[in-house]
Amino acid sequence: MKEAVHIGRNPASQPDPQELLGAVALGDQEAFAGLYDIVAGPVLGVVRAVLRDRAQSEEVAQEVLVEVWRSAPRYRPERGSAVNWVLTMAHQRAVDRVRSVQAAAAREHRAALLDHAPEYDEVIEQVEARLEREQVRRCLRTLTELQRQAVELAYYRGLTYRQVAEALAVPLGTVKTRLRDGLIRLRDCLGVSA
């Protein structure tokens, strides 16, 4: 009877990943090459399942394998197999990359919103303008009739002093005096310093 011939690696002759990881922990580069051959494909598969982007998956898989080299001394066989330890590390690193990409996108989105935000709050601006107008109206009521009329014609309708004098049928000097006195009273009422 003939013995079956296996093509490829014989599972019995494949090195034990736990033994390889133990040797990697001691700095054995050949052991790392053997471990790499065993776990590189599965690591890329786990990472690619999370990231779904070939270039990022390859980058993260490379980071994981470098991390395996660096952190091999921290591996504890009582917590699980060497392959599971490496694959868990790969999954965690892939999830971290997703979170990092999402956080960066969120930061960029917030920055974009800030760039497009108005430089002032429109509602506050409207309320303040309304309050200022009401205060001016209140202060205008404290003026004499001639002062109020002269101020309204000159500052709200844009008439010159001469036009105000003609509209009110009073001498130009009287208009100037009434305007000056009215503006002083308004300034004092509004609390504006001279």
C-alpha positions in Angstrom: 0.0 0.0 0.0 1.3 3.4 -0.9 1.5 6.3 1.5 -0.4 9.5 0.6 1.8 12.3 -0.4 1.0 15.8 0.8 1.8 18.7 -1.4 2.9 21.8 0.5 3.6 22.0 4.1 3.0 19.0 6.3 0.9 20.2 9.3 3.0 18.1 11.6 6.2 19.8 10.4 4.9 23.4 10.6 6.5 25.2 13.5 4.4 25.9 16.6 3.4 29.6 16.7 3.7 29.7 20.5 7.2 28.4 20.4 8.0 30.9 17.6 6.5 33.8 19.6 8.6 32.7 22.6 11.7 32.8 20.5 10.7 36.2 19.0 10.4 37.5 22.6 14.1 36.7 23.0 14.9 38.6 19.8 15.2 35.6 17.3 14.8 37.1 13.8 14.4 33.7 12.2 11.6 32.8 14.5 9.9 36.1 13.6 10.3 35.2 9.9 8.6 31.8 10.6 5.8 33.5 12.7 5.4 36.1 10.0 4.8 33.4 7.4 2.1 31.9 9.6 0.2 35.0 10.6 0.7 37.6 7.9 -2.2 36.4 5.7 -4.7 36.0 8.6 -3.7 39.4 10.0 -4.3 41.1 6.6 -7.6 39.3 6.4 -8.8 40.5 9.8 -7.7 44.1 9.1 -9.2 44.1 5.7 -12.5 42.9 7.0 -12.6 46.0 9.3 -11.1 48.6 7.1 -12.3 47.5 3.6 -9.5 49.6 2.0 -6.6 47.7 0.5 -3.9 50.4 1.0 -4.9 51.1 4.6 -5.3 47.4 5.4 -1.7 46.7 4.2 -0.4 49.6 6.2 -2.2 48.6 9.4 -1.2 44.9 8.9 2.4 46.0 8.7 2.0 48.1 11.9 0.6 45.0 13.6 3.5 42.8 12.6 6.0 45.4 13.8 4.0 45.5 17.1 4.2 41.7 17.4 8.0 42.0 17.2 8.1 44.7 19.8 5.6 43.3 22.2 6.3 39.6 22.0 7.7 39.6 25.5 4.3 40.6 26.8 2.5 37.6 25.3 1.1 35.2 28.0 0.3 31.7 26.7 -2.2 31.1 29.5 -4.4 33.8 28.0 -4.8 32.2 24.6 -2.9 31.0 21.6 -0.2 33.0 19.9 -2.2 33.3 16.7 -5.3 34.5 18.6 -3.1 37.0 20.4 -1.8 38.4 17.1 -5.2 38.4 15.5 -6.7 40.2 18.5 -4.0 42.8 18.2 -4.8 43.2 14.5 -8.5 43.6 15.1 -7.8 46.2 17.8 -5.4 48.2 15.6 -7.9 48.1 12.7 -10.7 49.4 14.9 -8.4 52.1 16.3 -7.7 53.2 12.7 -11.4 53.4 11.9 -11.9 55.5 15.0 -9.0 57.7 14.2 -10.3 58.3 10.6 -13.8 59.1 12.0 -12.4 61.5 14.6 -10.3 63.2 12.0 -13.3 63.6 9.7 -15.4 64.9 12.6 -12.6 67.5 13.4 -12.5 68.6 9.8 -16.3 68.9 9.7 -16.3 71.0 12.9 -13.5 73.2 11.5 -15.5 73.6 8.2 -18.6 74.6 10.2 -16.6 77.2 12.1 -15.2 78.6 8.9 -18.8 79.1 7.6 -20.3 80.4 10.9 -21.3 84.0 10.9 -18.9 86.3 12.7 -21.7 87.5 14.9 -25.0 86.2 16.2 -27.7 87.7 14.1 -30.4 87.4 16.7 -28.3 89.1 19.4 -27.5 91.8 16.8 -31.2 92.4 16.1 -32.1 92.5 19.8 -29.4 95.0 20.6 -30.4 97.2 17.7 -34.0 97.1 18.8 -33.0 98.0 22.4 -30.8 100.8 21.2 -33.6 102.2 19.0 -36.1 102.1 21.9 -33.6 103.9 24.1 -33.1 106.6 21.5 -36.8 107.0 21.1 -37.2 107.3 24.9 -34.4 109.9 25.0 -35.9 111.8 22.1 -39.1 112.2 24.1 -37.1 114.1 26.8 -36.2 116.9 24.3 -38.3 120.0 23.7 -40.5 119.9 20.6 -38.2 122.2 18.6 -35.1 120.2 19.6 -36.8 116.9 18.7 -38.0 118.1 15.4 -34.6 119.6 14.5 -32.8 116.4 15.4 -35.3 114.2 13.5 -35.1 116.3 10.4 -31.3 116.6 10.4 -30.4 113.1 11.5 -33.2 110.9 10.4 -34.2 112.7 7.1 -30.7 113.9 6.3 -31.6 117.6 5.9 -28.9 120.3 6.2 -29.2 122.9 8.9 -30.5 125.5 6.4 -33.2 123.0 5.1 -34.2 122.3 8.8 -34.5 126.0 9.4 -36.7 126.4 6.3 -38.8 123.4 7.2 -39.4 124.7 10.8 -39.6 128.3 9.7 -37.1 129.5 12.3 -33.8 131.3 11.9 -30.7 129.2 11.1 -28.9 130.2 14.3 -31.9 128.9 16.4 -31.7 125.6 14.6 -28.0 125.3 15.3 -28.6 126.1 19.0 -31.5 123.7 19.3 -29.6 120.9 17.6 -26.5 121.4 19.7 -28.6 121.5 22.9 -30.7 118.5 21.8 -27.6 116.5 21.0 -26.1 117.2 24.4 -29.3 116.1 26.1 -29.4 112.9 24.0 -25.8 112.2 24.8 -26.4 112.6 28.5 -29.6 110.5 28.3 -27.9 107.7 26.3 -24.9 107.7 28.7 -22.4 108.4 25.9 -19.3 110.1 27.1 -18.2 113.3 25.3 
